[in-house]
Amino acid sequence: MKKLLPAFAVLLLSLSNLSAAKLPNIMLFLIDDMGVMDTSVPFLTDKNGKPKRYPLNDYYRTQDTGLQQRTKAVAEAKKPLPTDPRLKELEAYLASTQKPLVEDSKLTALKRAVDLSTKQLTNKRLYGAQDIAWALINNPAFLFNH
């Protein structure tokens, strides 16, 4: 008899799995200490689909001063905070630092000179000839004779 009981249980489970495949899978959760209206979907609604109001609940909500104070405190906490003037000042400073800087004219001239010097290094013979011609033209002997 003891050997038949596990075999019978396995047979019963296999048969229940076969029959369960045809039926829809529905799960029912039973939760303790949960009221009818404590879910996101109201179960008790009026004809318009709005949740029903219960006078006893409304009475307790109006009579309980602690609940009213907490409700007001929550509403006050949900209000947006005023902007801090120091925060505005720092945001303005941050915006000003993120603007692109204007290049100095001397820096631009120096960059151009560097570019020309690097370009001059690529063609040494041409610039050498130009330098010799410039030296001859600016020579005092050449200036007085011609």
C-alpha positions in Angstrom: 0.0 0.0 0.0 2.9 2.4 0.8 4.4 1.8 -2.6 1.1 2.4 -4.4 0.6 5.9 -2.7 3.5 7.6 -4.5 2.7 6.0 -7.8 -0.9 7.1 -7.4 0.2 10.7 -6.6 2.5 10.8 -9.7 -0.4 9.5 -11.8 -2.8 12.1 -10.4 -0.3 14.9 -11.0 0.3 13.9 -14.6 -3.4 13.7 -15.3 -4.0 17.1 -13.7 -1.3 18.6 -15.9 -3.0 17.2 -19.0 -6.4 18.6 -18.1 -5.0 21.9 -16.9 -3.5 22.6 -20.3 -6.9 23.0 -21.8 -8.2 25.4 -19.1 -7.2 29.0 -18.7 -4.6 29.7 -16.0 -6.2 31.8 -13.3 -4.6 32.5 -9.9 -6.5 33.9 -6.9 -4.5 35.7 -4.3 -5.9 35.9 -0.8 -4.3 38.6 1.2 -4.9 39.3 4.9 -5.7 42.7 6.3 -6.7 44.2 2.9 -9.9 46.0 2.6 -12.2 46.1 -0.4 -11.1 49.5 -1.5 -7.4 49.1 -0.7 -6.4 48.2 -4.3 -5.6 50.3 -7.3 -8.8 49.0 -8.9 -11.9 49.9 -6.9 -14.2 47.0 -6.5 -17.3 48.8 -5.2 -18.4 51.4 -7.8 -21.5 53.3 -8.4 -23.4 53.4 -11.8 -20.9 55.9 -13.3 -17.9 53.7 -12.4 -16.7 56.0 -9.6 -15.7 54.5 -6.2 -18.5 54.5 -3.7 -18.2 56.9 -0.8 -19.0 55.6 2.7 -20.3 58.1 5.2 -18.6 56.4 8.1 -15.2 56.7 6.4 -15.9 60.4 5.7 -16.9 60.9 9.3 -13.6 59.5 10.6 -11.6 61.5 8.1 -13.2 64.7 9.2 -13.1 64.0 12.9 -9.5 62.8 13.1 -7.4 65.9 13.5 -4.2 64.0 13.4 -5.2 62.6 10.0 -6.1 66.1 8.8 -2.7 67.5 10.0 -0.8 64.7 8.2 -2.9 65.2 5.1 -2.0 69.0 5.1 1.6 68.2 5.8 1.8 65.8 2.8 0.1 68.4 0.6 2.6 71.1 1.8 5.5 68.7 1.2 4.3 68.1 -2.4 4.5 71.8 -3.2 7.6 72.9 -5.2 10.3 74.6 -3.1 11.2 78.2 -3.9 14.3 78.5 -6.0 17.4 79.5 -4.0 18.9 82.8 -5.1 22.4 81.4 -4.7 21.5 78.5 -7.0 20.3 81.0 -9.6 23.6 82.9 -9.3 25.6 79.7 -9.7 23.6 78.6 -12.7 24.2 82.0 -14.3 27.9 81.7 -13.6 28.0 78.2 -15.1 26.2 79.5 -18.2 28.8 82.3 -18.6 31.7 79.9 -18.2 30.4 77.6 -20.9 30.4 80.4 -23.5 33.2 80.1 -26.1 36.1 82.5 -25.4 37.0 85.3 -27.9 40.5 84.8 -29.2 43.0 87.6 -28.6 44.3 89.3 -31.7 47.9 88.8 -30.6 47.3 85.1 -30.1 45.8 84.9 -33.6 48.9 86.6 -35.1 51.1 84.2 -33.2 49.2 81.2 -34.5 49.5 82.5 -38.0 53.3 83.0 -37.6 53.6 79.5 -36.3 51.6 78.2 -39.3 53.8 80.1 -41.7 57.0 78.9 -40.0 55.9 75.2 -40.2 54.9 75.8 -43.9 58.3 77.4 -44.5 60.1 74.3 -43.2 58.5 72.2 -45.9 60.1 74.1 -48.8 63.5 75.1 -47.6 65.1 76.0 -51.0 62.4 78.5 -51.9 62.4 80.3 -48.6 66.2 80.2 -48.5 66.3 82.0 -51.9 63.7 84.5 -50.6 65.7 85.2 -47.5 68.9 85.8 -49.6 67.0 88.2 -51.9 65.6 90.1 -49.0 69.0 90.4 -47.4 70.5 91.7 -50.6 67.7 94.2 -51.2 68.0 95.6 -47.6 71.8 95.7 -47.7 73.0 99.4 -47.4 75.3 99.0 -50.3 72.4 98.0 -52.6 70.2 100.8 -51.3 72.7 103.6 -52.1 73.7 102.3 -55.5 70.3 101.5 -56.9 
